[in-house]
Amino acid sequence: MIKIKFCFPEIKPSNREELIDSILKEIKENKFIGYAGFRKKKYLRNYLNYRLQNFKSKNYQPNTKKKQKKIEKLIRKTINLCERKLKLVKIYIFIFPWFPQKRDKSFKGITGFAPYKNVINLYLYSKNFDLKSLQQVIVHEYNHLAFYFYQKFFEKKKVKWRIIDSLVMEGLAQNFEEEILKTRPIYSKALSQKEAFNLLKKIKDKLYEIDYKFANALFFGNKRFKKWSGYTVGYFIVKNFRNKNKNLKWRDLILIPSEKIYSLMINLKNYNETLYSSRK
Protein backbone atom coordinates (compact mmCIF):
# COMPACT_ATOMS: atom_id res chain seq x y z
CA MET A 1 0.00 0.00 0.00
CA ILE A 2 1.35 3.40 -1.02
CA LYS A 3 -0.35 6.61 0.11
CA ILE A 4 0.89 9.89 -1.39
CA LYS A 5 -0.13 13.33 -0.11
CA PHE A 6 0.87 16.63 -1.71
CA CYS A 7 1.13 19.37 0.92
CA PHE A 8 1.03 22.43 -1.33
CA PRO A 9 -1.82 24.70 -0.17
CA GLU A 10 -3.69 26.67 -2.83
CA ILE A 11 -2.67 30.03 -1.42
CA LYS A 12 -0.08 32.72 -2.03
CA PRO A 13 1.61 32.92 1.40
CA SER A 14 3.26 36.19 2.32
CA ASN A 15 5.59 34.61 4.86
CA ARG A 16 6.92 31.25 6.04
CA GLU A 17 4.61 31.02 9.08
CA GLU A 18 1.54 31.46 6.91
CA LEU A 19 2.67 28.66 4.61
CA ILE A 20 3.44 26.32 7.52
CA ASP A 21 0.08 27.05 9.17
CA SER A 22 -1.69 26.20 5.92
CA ILE A 23 0.29 22.97 5.51
CA LEU A 24 -0.42 21.85 9.07
CA LYS A 25 -4.16 22.32 8.55
CA GLU A 26 -3.95 19.59 5.91
CA ILE A 27 -2.01 17.13 8.09
CA LYS A 28 -4.29 15.01 10.23
CA GLU A 29 -3.08 12.70 12.98
CA ASN A 30 -2.69 9.06 11.96
CA LYS A 31 -2.61 6.50 14.77
CA PHE A 32 0.17 4.57 13.02
CA ILE A 33 2.49 7.39 11.91
CA GLY A 34 1.49 10.44 13.94
CA TYR A 35 1.80 13.68 11.96
CA ALA A 36 3.64 12.81 8.73
CA GLY A 37 6.00 10.64 10.76
CA PHE A 38 6.35 12.98 13.75
CA ARG A 39 4.89 12.04 17.13
CA LYS A 40 3.48 15.51 17.77
CA LYS A 41 2.34 18.27 15.42
CA LYS A 42 4.70 20.75 17.08
CA TYR A 43 7.65 18.54 16.09
CA LEU A 44 6.52 18.61 12.48
CA ARG A 45 6.12 22.39 12.71
CA ASN A 46 9.67 22.76 14.02
CA TYR A 47 11.06 20.62 11.22
CA LEU A 48 9.12 22.47 8.53
CA ASN A 49 10.37 25.74 9.99
CA TYR A 50 13.91 24.46 9.52
CA ARG A 51 13.32 23.06 6.02
CA LEU A 52 11.53 26.15 4.74
CA GLN A 53 13.96 28.71 6.15
CA ASN A 54 14.82 30.00 2.67
CA PHE A 55 11.15 30.75 1.90
CA LYS A 56 10.43 33.47 -0.65
CA SER A 57 6.83 34.20 -1.56
CA LYS A 58 7.67 34.70 -5.23
CA ASN A 59 9.13 31.18 -5.39
CA TYR A 60 6.12 29.37 -3.97
CA GLN A 61 4.10 27.60 -6.60
CA PRO A 62 1.35 25.01 -5.95
CA ASN A 63 1.56 21.95 -8.17
CA THR A 64 -0.89 21.59 -11.02
CA LYS A 65 -2.93 18.38 -11.19
CA LYS A 66 -1.00 17.42 -14.30
CA LYS A 67 2.34 17.85 -12.50
CA GLN A 68 1.10 15.95 -9.45
CA LYS A 69 -0.05 13.08 -11.62
CA LYS A 70 3.35 12.91 -13.30
CA ILE A 71 5.18 12.93 -9.97
CA GLU A 72 2.89 10.30 -8.46
CA LYS A 73 3.30 8.03 -11.48
CA LEU A 74 7.08 8.21 -11.21
CA ILE A 75 7.02 7.58 -7.45
CA ARG A 76 4.87 4.45 -7.83
CA LYS A 77 7.01 3.18 -10.69
CA THR A 78 10.19 3.70 -8.65
CA ILE A 79 8.78 2.00 -5.56
CA ASN A 80 7.80 -0.98 -7.70
CA LEU A 81 11.47 -1.29 -8.67
CA CYS A 82 12.47 -1.16 -5.00
CA GLU A 83 9.91 -3.79 -4.03
CA ARG A 84 11.54 -6.32 -6.32
CA LYS A 85 14.57 -6.22 -4.00
CA LEU A 86 12.93 -5.39 -0.65
CA LYS A 87 9.27 -5.68 0.26
CA LEU A 88 7.51 -3.21 2.55
CA VAL A 89 3.82 -3.41 3.43
CA LYS A 90 2.84 0.23 3.97
CA ILE A 91 4.43 3.44 2.76
CA TYR A 92 3.18 6.97 3.42
CA ILE A 93 4.74 9.73 1.33
CA PHE A 94 4.25 13.41 2.13
CA ILE A 95 5.45 15.97 -0.40
CA PHE A 96 6.19 19.42 0.97
CA PRO A 97 7.40 22.67 -0.65
CA TRP A 98 11.11 23.44 -0.58
CA PHE A 99 13.19 26.53 -1.33
CA PRO A 100 16.78 25.44 -1.94
CA GLN A 101 19.74 27.69 -1.34
CA LYS A 102 22.84 27.98 -3.55
CA ARG A 103 24.57 25.29 -1.51
CA ASP A 104 21.73 22.90 -2.44
CA LYS A 105 22.33 23.12 -6.18
CA SER A 106 23.54 19.51 -6.43
CA PHE A 107 20.14 18.23 -5.18
CA LYS A 108 18.42 19.57 -8.31
CA GLY A 109 15.29 20.78 -6.57
CA ILE A 110 14.50 17.68 -4.50
CA THR A 111 15.55 16.27 -1.15
CA GLY A 112 14.07 13.78 1.29
CA PHE A 113 13.95 12.45 4.82
CA ALA A 114 12.60 9.27 6.43
CA PRO A 115 11.40 10.29 9.92
CA TYR A 116 9.82 6.92 10.69
CA LYS A 117 9.82 3.33 9.41
CA ASN A 118 6.73 3.78 7.19
CA VAL A 119 7.12 7.43 6.20
CA ILE A 120 9.03 9.37 3.56
CA ASN A 121 8.95 13.17 3.54
CA LEU A 122 9.91 14.75 0.22
CA TYR A 123 10.81 18.42 -0.16
CA LEU A 124 10.25 19.71 -3.67
CA TYR A 125 11.06 23.00 -5.35
CA SER A 126 8.00 23.03 -7.55
CA LYS A 127 9.31 25.68 -9.97
CA ASN A 128 12.38 23.67 -10.96
CA PHE A 129 13.18 20.06 -10.07
CA ASP A 130 14.71 17.06 -11.80
CA LEU A 131 12.71 13.83 -12.19
CA LYS A 132 15.79 11.61 -12.15
CA SER A 133 16.85 13.17 -8.86
CA LEU A 134 13.35 12.48 -7.55
CA GLN A 135 13.85 8.81 -8.39
CA GLN A 136 17.20 8.74 -6.62
CA VAL A 137 15.74 10.27 -3.46
CA ILE A 138 12.82 7.81 -3.44
CA VAL A 139 15.13 4.77 -3.78
CA HIS A 140 17.49 6.09 -1.12
CA GLU A 141 14.76 6.84 1.41
CA TYR A 142 12.93 3.59 0.64
CA ASN A 143 16.05 1.72 1.73
CA HIS A 144 16.08 3.71 4.97
CA LEU A 145 12.50 2.61 5.60
CA ALA A 146 13.56 -1.00 5.09
CA PHE A 147 16.47 -0.53 7.49
CA TYR A 148 14.15 0.85 10.17
CA PHE A 149 11.62 -1.91 9.55
CA TYR A 150 13.91 -4.94 9.44
CA GLN A 151 16.41 -3.86 12.06
CA LYS A 152 14.06 -4.51 14.99
CA PHE A 153 16.97 -3.68 17.27
CA PHE A 154 16.21 0.02 16.82
CA GLU A 155 12.63 -0.27 18.04
CA LYS A 156 13.85 -0.69 21.61
CA LYS A 157 13.35 2.61 23.43
CA LYS A 158 16.72 2.66 25.17
CA VAL A 159 18.77 1.93 22.06
CA LYS A 160 20.85 4.89 20.87
CA TRP A 161 22.14 5.56 17.38
CA ARG A 162 25.89 4.95 17.03
CA ILE A 163 28.29 6.30 14.40
CA ILE A 164 28.63 2.83 12.83
CA ASP A 165 24.83 2.60 12.44
CA SER A 166 24.72 5.86 10.50
CA LEU A 167 27.64 4.82 8.29
CA VAL A 168 26.14 1.44 7.43
CA MET A 169 22.58 2.74 6.99
CA GLU A 170 23.74 5.41 4.53
CA GLY A 171 26.06 2.94 2.83
CA LEU A 172 23.19 0.51 2.30
CA ALA A 173 20.96 3.23 0.86
CA GLN A 174 23.62 4.42 -1.58
CA ASN A 175 24.45 0.93 -2.81
CA PHE A 176 20.74 0.16 -3.15
CA GLU A 177 20.37 3.33 -5.19
CA GLU A 178 23.31 2.39 -7.40
CA GLU A 179 22.11 -1.17 -8.00
CA ILE A 180 18.56 -0.17 -8.93
CA LEU A 181 19.18 3.01 -10.92
CA LYS A 182 22.68 2.18 -12.23
CA THR A 183 23.89 5.59 -11.09
CA ARG A 184 26.46 6.23 -8.38
CA PRO A 185 25.09 8.72 -5.82
CA ILE A 186 26.76 12.10 -5.45
CA TYR A 187 27.23 11.51 -1.71
CA SER A 188 29.55 8.60 -2.42
CA LYS A 189 32.11 10.73 -4.28
CA ALA A 190 33.43 13.02 -1.55
CA LEU A 191 36.55 10.87 -1.12
CA SER A 192 38.43 8.18 -3.02
CA GLN A 193 38.21 4.66 -1.62
CA LYS A 194 41.76 4.99 -0.25
CA GLU A 195 40.91 8.29 1.45
CA ALA A 196 37.68 6.83 2.83
CA PHE A 197 39.40 3.86 4.44
CA ASN A 198 42.21 6.03 5.78
CA LEU A 199 39.57 8.18 7.43
CA LEU A 200 37.80 5.08 8.74
CA LYS A 201 41.03 4.02 10.47
CA LYS A 202 41.37 7.44 12.06
CA ILE A 203 37.85 7.39 13.50
CA LYS A 204 37.64 3.69 14.43
CA ASP A 205 37.63 4.50 18.16
CA LYS A 206 34.48 6.61 17.66
CA LEU A 207 32.44 4.05 15.71
CA TYR A 208 30.57 2.58 18.66
CA GLU A 209 30.01 5.89 20.43
CA ILE A 210 26.83 7.96 20.53
CA ASP A 211 28.03 11.39 19.47
CA TYR A 212 25.55 13.38 17.38
CA LYS A 213 27.81 16.42 17.05
CA PHE A 214 30.64 14.27 15.69
CA ALA A 215 28.25 12.45 13.34
CA ASN A 216 26.90 15.74 11.99
CA ALA A 217 30.43 16.96 11.25
CA LEU A 218 31.41 13.64 9.66
CA PHE A 219 28.44 13.59 7.30
CA PHE A 220 27.93 17.28 6.57
CA GLY A 221 31.45 18.64 6.94
CA ASN A 222 33.47 21.02 9.11
CA LYS A 223 37.10 22.11 9.35
CA ARG A 224 38.17 18.54 10.01
CA PHE A 225 35.94 16.61 7.61
CA LYS A 226 35.10 17.24 3.99
CA LYS A 227 31.37 17.55 3.23
CA TRP A 228 29.69 14.12 2.82
CA SER A 229 32.73 12.20 4.10
CA GLY A 230 30.52 9.99 6.25
CA TYR A 231 28.33 9.09 3.29
CA THR A 232 31.35 8.09 1.22
CA VAL A 233 32.89 6.04 4.03
CA GLY A 234 29.57 4.24 4.47
CA TYR A 235 29.30 3.65 0.74
CA PHE A 236 32.67 1.91 0.59
CA ILE A 237 32.03 -0.15 3.74
CA VAL A 238 28.90 -1.64 2.19
CA LYS A 239 30.36 -1.74 -1.34
CA ASN A 240 33.27 -3.88 -0.21
CA PHE A 241 30.99 -6.09 1.87
CA ARG A 242 28.70 -6.54 -1.16
CA ASN A 243 31.66 -7.45 -3.37
CA LYS A 244 32.58 -10.21 -0.93
CA ASN A 245 28.95 -11.39 -0.65
CA LYS A 246 27.56 -10.99 -4.17
CA ASN A 247 24.93 -13.71 -3.78
CA LEU A 248 23.46 -12.23 -0.61
CA LYS A 249 19.94 -10.94 -1.29
CA TRP A 250 18.87 -7.54 -0.03
CA ARG A 251 16.24 -9.09 2.23
CA ASP A 252 19.07 -10.90 4.07
CA LEU A 253 21.56 -8.04 3.86
CA ILE A 254 19.25 -5.51 5.51
CA LEU A 255 18.91 -7.81 8.54
CA ILE A 256 22.64 -7.95 9.32
CA PRO A 257 23.66 -5.75 12.30
CA SER A 258 25.83 -2.76 11.41
CA GLU A 259 28.81 -3.93 13.47
CA LYS A 260 28.72 -7.33 11.73
CA ILE A 261 28.90 -5.74 8.27
CA TYR A 262 31.79 -3.56 9.39
CA SER A 263 33.66 -6.41 11.09
CA LEU A 264 33.36 -8.80 8.15
CA MET A 265 34.25 -6.07 5.67
CA ILE A 266 37.51 -5.09 7.39
CA ASN A 267 38.45 -8.75 7.84
CA LEU A 268 37.47 -9.59 4.24
CA LYS A 269 35.25 -12.46 5.37
CA ASN A 270 32.22 -13.94 3.65
CA TYR A 271 29.00 -13.61 5.66
CA ASN A 272 27.56 -17.02 4.72
CA GLU A 273 30.84 -18.79 5.48
CA THR A 274 30.99 -17.09 8.88
CA LEU A 275 27.34 -17.92 9.57
CA TYR A 276 27.90 -21.58 8.67
CA SER A 277 31.03 -21.91 10.80
CA SER A 278 29.28 -20.33 13.80
CA ARG A 279 26.55 -22.98 13.61
CA LYS A 280 28.92 -25.95 13.71
C-alpha atoms as one frame of an Amber mdcrd trajectory, in Angstrom:
protein
   0.000   0.000   0.000   1.350   3.402  -1.017  -0.345   6.614   0.107   0.890
   9.894  -1.386  -0.134  13.332  -0.110   0.873  16.631  -1.709   1.130  19.370
   0.923   1.028  22.432  -1.328  -1.822  24.704  -0.169  -3.686  26.667  -2.832
  -2.670  30.034  -1.418  -0.083  32.721  -2.031   1.614  32.925   1.396   3.264
  36.187   2.317   5.592  34.607   4.863   6.917  31.250   6.043   4.613  31.024
   9.077   1.540  31.459   6.911   2.667  28.660   4.607   3.442  26.323   7.515
   0.084  27.047   9.174  -1.686  26.204   5.916   0.286  22.967   5.510  -0.423
  21.847   9.067  -4.157  22.321   8.554  -3.949  19.595   5.910  -2.014  17.130
   8.085  -4.287  15.012  10.235  -3.084  12.696  12.983  -2.694   9.059  11.959
  -2.612   6.497  14.773   0.166   4.571  13.020   2.489   7.390  11.911   1.489
  10.443  13.938   1.795  13.676  11.963   3.636  12.808   8.726   6.000  10.640
  10.764   6.347  12.982  13.746   4.892  12.040  17.128   3.479  15.515  17.768
   2.341  18.270  15.422   4.699  20.748  17.076   7.654  18.545  16.095   6.517
  18.613  12.476   6.120  22.389  12.714   9.673  22.758  14.019  11.056  20.619
  11.221   9.124  22.473   8.533  10.369  25.744   9.994  13.914  24.459   9.523
  13.319  23.061   6.020  11.530  26.152   4.744  13.960  28.711   6.152  14.817
  30.002   2.668  11.151  30.754   1.900  10.427  33.470  -0.649   6.828  34.200
  -1.556   7.668  34.699  -5.232   9.134  31.180  -5.393   6.122  29.372  -3.968
   4.098  27.597  -6.598   1.349  25.012  -5.953   1.565  21.955  -8.166  -0.893
  21.594 -11.018  -2.933  18.385 -11.194  -1.000  17.420 -14.297   2.335  17.847
 -12.504   1.099  15.947  -9.452  -0.051  13.077 -11.622   3.345  12.911 -13.303
   5.178  12.935  -9.969   2.895  10.299  -8.461   3.301   8.029 -11.479   7.085
   8.209 -11.210   7.018   7.576  -7.448   4.866   4.451  -7.832   7.007   3.178
 -10.694  10.189   3.696  -8.651   8.784   2.003  -5.559   7.795  -0.981  -7.703
  11.471  -1.285  -8.671  12.468  -1.159  -5.003   9.911  -3.786  -4.028  11.545
  -6.323  -6.319  14.565  -6.223  -3.997  12.931  -5.387  -0.647   9.271  -5.680
   0.258   7.509  -3.213   2.549   3.818  -3.414   3.433   2.835   0.230   3.967
   4.426   3.443   2.762   3.176   6.965   3.420   4.738   9.726   1.328   4.253
  13.408   2.126   5.454  15.967  -0.403   6.194  19.422   0.967   7.401  22.668
  -0.650  11.114  23.439  -0.584  13.185  26.535  -1.328  16.776  25.437  -1.944
  19.744  27.694  -1.345  22.835  27.984  -3.548  24.570  25.290  -1.511  21.727
  22.903  -2.441  22.334  23.125  -6.182  23.541  19.507  -6.426  20.142  18.233
  -5.176  18.420  19.571  -8.311  15.293  20.778  -6.569  14.495  17.677  -4.500
  15.551  16.273  -1.154  14.075  13.785   1.291  13.951  12.454   4.818  12.599
   9.271   6.429  11.400  10.290   9.925   9.818   6.922  10.693   9.820   3.331
   9.410   6.735   3.776   7.192   7.117   7.430   6.195   9.030   9.374   3.564
   8.947  13.166   3.538   9.911  14.747   0.225  10.810  18.423  -0.155  10.255
  19.708  -3.666  11.059  22.998  -5.351   8.001  23.033  -7.548   9.311  25.676
  -9.968  12.382  23.668 -10.956  13.180  20.062 -10.070  14.714  17.059 -11.798
  12.712  13.827 -12.193  15.794  11.610 -12.151  16.846  13.172  -8.857  13.348
  12.480  -7.546  13.847   8.806  -8.393  17.198   8.740  -6.616  15.739  10.270
  -3.463  12.825   7.807  -3.443  15.125   4.772  -3.778  17.492   6.095  -1.121
  14.755   6.838   1.409  12.931   3.587   0.638  16.046   1.716   1.728  16.084
   3.706   4.967  12.499   2.607   5.604  13.559  -0.998   5.085  16.472  -0.533
   7.494  14.154   0.852  10.166  11.616  -1.914   9.554  13.908  -4.942   9.438
  16.415  -3.857  12.056  14.058  -4.507  14.987  16.973  -3.679  17.272  16.207
   0.016  16.817  12.626  -0.274  18.042  13.850  -0.687  21.609  13.349   2.609
  23.432  16.722   2.659  25.172  18.772   1.927  22.057  20.850   4.887  20.868
  22.142   5.560  17.379  25.887   4.948  17.029  28.293   6.297  14.404  28.625
   2.827  12.832  24.831   2.597  12.443  24.722   5.862  10.503  27.640   4.816
   8.286  26.144   1.442   7.425  22.579   2.736   6.992  23.742   5.415   4.535
  26.060   2.941   2.832  23.192   0.508   2.301  20.957   3.231   0.859  23.617
   4.423  -1.578  24.451   0.927  -2.807  20.738   0.155  -3.152  20.367   3.326
  -5.193  23.307   2.388  -7.402  22.110  -1.174  -8.000  18.562  -0.173  -8.934
  19.176   3.010 -10.925  22.678   2.180 -12.232  23.894   5.590 -11.086  26.463
   6.226  -8.382  25.092   8.715  -5.817  26.762  12.101  -5.455  27.232  11.515
  -1.706  29.552   8.597  -2.417  32.109  10.728  -4.276  33.432  13.020  -1.553
  36.547  10.867  -1.124  38.426   8.185  -3.023  38.210   4.659  -1.618  41.759
   4.986  -0.246  40.911   8.291   1.446  37.680   6.826   2.830  39.400   3.859
   4.444  42.210   6.026   5.779  39.571   8.179   7.432  37.805   5.075   8.737
  41.028   4.017  10.469  41.373   7.437  12.063  37.845   7.395  13.501  37.637
   3.692  14.434  37.631   4.499  18.161  34.483   6.614  17.665  32.437   4.052
  15.710  30.566   2.585  18.663  30.012   5.889  20.427  26.832   7.961  20.534
  28.026  11.392  19.474  25.552  13.383  17.378  27.807  16.415  17.051  30.643
  14.266  15.690  28.251  12.453  13.338  26.897  15.739  11.990  30.431  16.960
  11.252  31.415  13.644   9.664  28.444  13.592   7.301  27.927  17.280   6.566
  31.450  18.639   6.944  33.472  21.020   9.111  37.097  22.114   9.353  38.167
  18.540  10.012  35.936  16.609   7.609  35.103  17.241   3.987  31.369  17.546
   3.235  29.688  14.123   2.816  32.733  12.203   4.096  30.519   9.995   6.251
  28.331   9.094   3.288  31.345   8.086   1.223  32.894   6.037   4.025  29.570
   4.235   4.472  29.296   3.646   0.736  32.673   1.914   0.590  32.031  -0.149
   3.742  28.900  -1.636   2.189  30.361  -1.744  -1.337  33.270  -3.881  -0.214
  30.993  -6.086   1.874  28.702  -6.542  -1.157  31.659  -7.454  -3.374  32.578
 -10.207  -0.925  28.952 -11.390  -0.646  27.559 -10.985  -4.172  24.933 -13.709
  -3.776  23.460 -12.231  -0.608  19.936 -10.941  -1.291  18.867  -7.536  -0.033
  16.245  -9.090   2.230  19.074 -10.895   4.068  21.562  -8.037   3.862  19.251
  -5.515   5.512  18.908  -7.814   8.544  22.635  -7.946   9.323  23.662  -5.753
  12.295  25.832  -2.762  11.410  28.812  -3.934  13.471  28.716  -7.332  11.731
  28.900  -5.741   8.272  31.787  -3.559   9.386  33.656  -6.408  11.093  33.358
  -8.803   8.151  34.247  -6.070   5.673  37.510  -5.091   7.386  38.450  -8.754
   7.842  37.466  -9.592   4.235  35.248 -12.457   5.367  32.219 -13.937   3.652
  28.999 -13.608   5.658  27.561 -17.023   4.717  30.835 -18.789   5.480  30.991
 -17.093   8.884  27.338 -17.916   9.569  27.899 -21.577   8.670  31.034 -21.906
  10.798  29.282 -20.328  13.800  26.550 -22.980  13.613  28.917 -25.949  13.713
